[in-house]
Structure formats: structure tokens, C-alpha cells
Amino acid sequence: MKIYRTLLKTRIIPELDDREALETVAMVLRETYDSEVTVEDVRKVLDHHSFNNKRGQYDAWKLVQIYGEERRKDEYLLLIVEGDIYASGFNYIFGLAWQGVAVVSTYRLKQEFYGLESDRKIFIQRLIKEAVHEIGHLYGLTHCSDRRCVMAFSNWIGDTDYKSWMLCQNCRSKLGRILHSII
């Protein structure tokens, strides 16, 4: 359901070398937020500037700060990275969004991480959910108490698998109000 044509574009900057999965994510983001979404060529996003040697993980806060300098005023950035990410106070996170930049890690979205056989369909579903969730935060949506809503907090992969990739009616209404107020 289209609410308002948004003014901000979303630019996906991927480390993930999977054009089909990236285009699927872009399509769902276009449909969900009624906005222009582009996918850049694959490039290295993670580097030593955001790596925490002690933890063996990348600091998501540093990533959004670094890429905040690259972001144009008329866009949101979605970084899709392959390394394990964390934020202070958490052992790991699937994603983070802050001041126009979102990051989603594929590291814990793959079945192989849990010692299971690879499943492309499950991986793409999880990637879509995390991307829609983090971009929702950039639009001003908060965590939702409806566990089936894509804006529900995911404490573990089971939460991600349980929820839908869609906004619930309440979050769609909130998004409509937010978009209406910025037009």
C-alpha cells in the first residue's frame, strides 16, 4: 500500500556479492517505503577503523558514523556487510540505524552460522526483514510490540524468523503520519 511518495532515496552499499538478493531487498524497500532505491556495486565496507580486536567484531556505531560523512542530505544509506557486528551493551546485533545510515550484517542471518545446511530462501527472507526494520528506524519508526511486525525487536534469530517482513497496521499508520509531516 502506497502512503506518500517519500523525498528521501535509499542507496544500498553492499559487501554482499549476490545481486539477486540485493535487488529483492531493494524491491521490498521500494514497495514498503514508496521511495527510490538504488544498489551500488559491491565494495569493501568493513575495515580496521571499525574492527574491535578484543571482540573480533565490527563496531556498528563506528560504521554509521564513518558512512554518515558519505551520505547525501537527500538519501538514506543501507550498508549490507558480511562481518559480525555489535553495539555497546549487546553481544551482537543484526543491524543498527542512526542519523540516516543503517547497517545490516549477513553474518548471523545465514543458516550455516547455526551449524545448519545453507538455505538461500531463509537467508533472503531474513535479510529483507532486517533491511526493512533498519530503514524503518531511519524513517522514525520505533520498536513495535506486535511480534509479527517487522519493527519488532529481534533478540535472536528466532525472533527474526517469527516476524513478517511487513509493517503492521499501527506502524503503517505511524509511517503515514511521519511522512505527511515532512511533506
Secondary structure, DSSP 8 states (H G I E B T S, - for coil): ------S-EEEEEE----HHHHHHHHHHHHHHH---EEE--------TTTEETTTTEEEHHHHHHHHHTT--TTEEEEEEE-S-EE-TT-S-BSEEEETTEEEEESTTTSGGGGT----HHHHHHHHHHHHHHHHHHHTT----S-TTSTTS--SSHHHHHHS-SS--HHHHHHHHHHHHHH-
